[in-house]
Amino acid sequence: METTQISSASTFTLGGDITVNRVGYGAMQLTGNGVFGDAADRPNAIKVLQHAVDAGVNFIDTAAAYGPGFNERLIADALHPYRKGLVIATKGGFQRPGPNQWVPDGRPEWIAQDIDNSLKFLKTEVIDLWQLHRIDPNIPVEETLAPVVAAVKAGKIRHVGLSEVNIEQIQRVEKVLPVVSVQNLYNLGNRQWESVLDYTVEKGIAFIPWFPLASGPQALEEKISKIAARHNATTAQIALAWLLKRAANILLIPGTKSISHLEENLKAGAITLSDEDFAALSA
């Protein structure tokens, strides 16, 4: 299959020194059912990752909790030694007792273990972007971050991000460490974190929407379909193009197990919505 090359989508610079293409790849789907265990078809999962990088994807998002551990090892098996400029972002701070079970664990010893495991599984000496997967409500975030601060000082972590946080939580963490990215649920149909997105724009922090393809209620679906037809695009591509136009700091990490769907997602970067289309979808 001929590989689509990312071209029209612009770039964003994380933390002032790591520039990535704004259309990246989220690897969570390359795990077993309930984000537990290894990928059902491992050879295909490896091909998908390699195809993404060949197409110009240089930002891949994973987490210690995906598998747990299996996803990071899969990425290393597929892509190590890593191409120059390829950024593998990972996350820590969850226990995974079983499929679809997610238990926040912000104990410093658990965070330290997550970091060390990620370094080992990803076969790297430095994690370019390490993100706190969730703030544990039972532990002060300053305690949770102590091993992260230590890892940054030791050169094991370059930059730090947060996931599913409000503005007050970001500001609290910023007193301990610079925050270069925020990964919150956000898409055309769910904009509950609009104020957080606006805050990240103002502060030059990357905003990484997870679940970027959800398009929302029926009325919005119909609107997207009409605009998609005009652009000779799919509704998923329009949902991604809307996010790219919404703010210049948005990095996309749509995930898929299929090379053809991956190609479709990458082509979203070449779609430029008119101001009129954007306003219609935003209303």
Disulfide bonds with the S-S distance in Angstrom:
none
